[in-house]
Amino acid sequence: MISEDKVKLMTSIAILEKREGKHCFSINRYFRSDYISKHMIRAFVIYTIAVCFCLLLWLICNVEAVMEAFSSDGLIALGKTLGFYYTLGLVLYLFVAYWVYYRRYEYASRKLKVYAARLKTLDKRYEFQDKTKRLAREGHKL
């Protein structure tokens, strides 16, 4: 006999697997610190490449200004300014990346706890059903 409660529970489990499954299960392979560190390193590399690309574009557009500042004092001042803005932007970007990936990990962790709880509930219902069937069979034999 089909139990409406079990069908609803199985449907909710299937929906959770379909919507969140791929994302949540892939995050579950990591510890939180490993997951965040992996994405922080990735964010650092991406930010550095983006800054280098932007710096190259800026140099192409402002070749005359760079040539005028070609003296050692001008280049040192330009390097300090660029270094300051790079570091400031990097710190802000890494802070945002940490916050985003921390929240993603926590969200996936909560969803996996819900998923596990639903599976456990479904398993208990099947155990209860099997136990009642077994007891009913034993009762008929007596």
C-alpha positions in Angstrom: 0.0 0.0 0.0 1.3 3.4 -0.9 1.8 5.8 2.0 1.1 9.4 1.1 3.5 10.7 3.8 6.4 8.6 2.3 5.6 9.8 -1.2 5.7 13.4 -0.1 9.0 12.8 1.8 10.5 11.0 -1.3 9.4 13.8 -3.5 10.9 16.5 -1.3 14.2 14.5 -1.2 14.2 14.2 -5.0 13.5 17.9 -5.4 16.4 18.7 -3.0 18.7 16.4 -4.8 17.8 17.9 -8.2 18.0 21.6 -7.2 20.8 21.7 -4.7 22.4 18.2 -5.0 25.3 18.8 -7.4 26.4 22.0 -5.6 25.9 20.7 -2.1 27.5 17.3 -2.6 30.6 18.8 -4.3 31.1 21.2 -1.4 30.6 18.4 1.1 33.9 16.8 -0.1 35.9 19.6 1.6 36.4 20.8 5.1 35.2 24.4 5.5 38.8 25.8 5.8 39.9 23.8 2.7 37.0 24.9 0.7 37.4 28.6 1.6 41.2 28.5 1.2 40.9 26.9 -2.3 38.6 29.7 -3.4 40.7 32.4 -1.7 43.8 31.3 -3.7 41.7 31.2 -6.9 40.4 34.7 -6.1 44.0 36.0 -5.5 45.1 34.6 -8.9 42.1 36.0 -10.7 42.5 39.4 -9.1 46.2 39.6 -9.9 45.6 38.6 -13.5 42.8 41.2 -13.8 45.0 43.9 -12.3 47.8 43.1 -14.6 45.5 43.3 -17.6 44.1 46.6 -16.4 47.6 47.9 -15.8 48.6 46.9 -19.3 45.6 48.7 -20.8 46.3 51.8 -18.7 50.0 51.7 -19.9 48.9 51.5 -23.5 46.5 54.4 -23.1 48.9 56.6 -21.1 52.3 55.9 -22.7 53.2 59.6 -22.7 52.5 60.1 -19.0 54.6 57.0 -18.2 57.5 58.3 -20.3 57.4 61.7 -18.6 57.6 59.9 -15.2 60.5 57.8 -16.4 62.9 59.3 -13.9 63.8 57.0 -11.0 61.8 59.2 -8.5 58.8 59.2 -10.7 58.8 55.5 -11.3 59.2 54.8 -7.6 56.3 57.1 -6.8 54.2 55.4 -9.5 55.2 52.0 -8.2 54.2 52.9 -4.6 50.9 54.3 -5.7 50.1 51.2 -7.9 51.2 48.9 -5.1 49.1 50.7 -2.6 46.0 50.5 -4.8 46.7 46.8 -5.7 47.1 45.8 -2.0 44.0 47.8 -1.0 41.9 46.2 -3.7 43.3 42.8 -3.1 42.4 43.0 0.6 38.9 44.1 -0.1 38.4 41.5 -2.8 39.7 38.7 -0.6 37.5 39.8 2.2 34.4 39.7 0.0 35.5 36.3 -1.5 36.0 34.9 2.1 32.5 36.1 3.1 30.9 34.7 -0.1 32.5 31.3 0.1 31.9 31.0 3.8 28.2 31.7 3.3 28.1 29.2 0.4 29.7 26.5 2.5 27.3 27.1 5.4 24.3 27.1 3.1 25.3 23.8 1.6 26.0 22.4 5.0 22.5 23.3 6.2 21.0 21.8 3.1 22.9 18.6 3.5 21.7 18.3 7.1 18.1 18.7 6.0 18.7 16.1 3.3 20.2 13.6 5.8 17.4 14.2 8.2 14.8 13.5 5.5 16.6 10.3 4.5 16.8 9.2 8.1 13.0 9.9 8.5 12.3 7.9 5.4 14.5 5.0 6.6 12.7 5.0 10.0 9.3 4.8 8.2 10.5 1.9 6.1 11.9 0.1 9.2 8.6 0.7 11.1 6.6 -0.7 8.1 8.9 -3.7 7.8 8.6 -4.4 11.6 4.8 -4.2 11.5 4.6 -6.5 8.6 6.9 -9.0 10.3 5.0 -8.8 13.5 1.7 -9.3 11.6 3.1 -12.4 9.9 4.3 -13.8 13.2 1.0 -13.1 14.8 -0.9 -14.9 12.1 1.3 -18.0 12.4 0.4 -18.4 16.1 
